[in-house]
Amino acid sequence: MYSLDLSHKNAIVTGGASGLCKCTAIYLARAGANVVVADYNLEGAEKTVGEIKELGCKAFAYKIDVGDPKQLEALAAETIKQFGGIDFLINGAGIGGIEPTVEMSSERFSRIIDINLKGEIWGIKAVLPHMIEKQYGRIVNFSSVAARQCGPGGAAYAASKAGVNAMTAVIAREVAEHGININAVMPGVIRTGMWDETLKEWNPKDCAKREEDFNKIVESMIPSKRPQTPEDVAYCVLFLCSDYAKEITAQTIAIDGGATH
């Protein structure tokens, strides 16, 4: 039996106030890492920090809009100031939404691209100089099965996540000689706040119908016939940050019960 020991490592997790990224931040701490929880929702980030500190690891919350490159640069600088370095970047902040393309405003489309795609690129750009200097780093980008299963109404979201997959492979190859690994994870169908908001948009008043719709999606999309969990994603992220995955880079890994291939 092996264990993942990330003691004395320092991680930034964007989007860590809730959902998959909160779970990932806590699991990184369980493995021994210090964690910066960066999120626009500062109150939620502080709650995550409280749980991490109970595990005996260092942590601090940082309010950020990842659509702003300057804020990401400031985040990297503050992490180095407080922790002494950056070993891991988990690019998890994102927004969703289902909307027919003909009804979508240019502002809405741009915002999704700014957060989901540009936010991850600018996050990588902010930490790379430090990682190149130390000749070590692990970066995990959050994509989605939507990048491959392009359902109606998801033009902006699917485009943003497909872009994440492509830029992951490109930048990983640019920096591989510096001991930096960059990969992406594609979570499947996980009942998070983002999913709840989508189900509410479909059925604003009928809670029972929301549950029925979710179960139908799981049944039709996933060969294993079960939804994934935040823990499933966290375990994969931990593995990619560990030395067990030292030869894995420029990859996109689906955690979706066989929904994509």
Sequence and secondary structure as in RCSB ss.txt:
>XXXX:A:sequence
MYSLDLSHKNAIVTGGASGLCKCTAIYLARAGANVVVADYNLEGAEKTVGEIKELGCKAFAYKIDVGDPKQLEAL
AAETIKQFGGIDFLINGAGIGGIEPTVEMSSERFSRIIDINLKGEIWGIKAVLPHMIEKQYGRIVNFSSVAARQC
GPGGAAYAASKAGVNAMTAVIAREVAEHGININAVMPGVIRTGMWDETLKEWNPKDCAKREEDFNKIVESMIPSK
RPQTPEDVAYCVLFLCSDYAKEITAQTIAIDGGATH
>XXXX:A:secstr
      TT EEEEETTTSHHHHHHHHHHHHTT EEEEEES HHHHHHHHHHHHTTT  EEEEE  TT HHHHHHH
HHHHHHHHS   EEEE         GGG  HHHHHHHHIIIIIHHHHHHHHHHHHHHHHT EEEEEE  GGGTS 
 TT HHHHHHHHHHHHHHHHHHHHHGGGTEEEEEEEE S   HHHHHHHHHH SS HHHHHHHHHHHHHHH TT 
S   HHHHHHHHHHHHSGGGTT  S EEEESTTS  
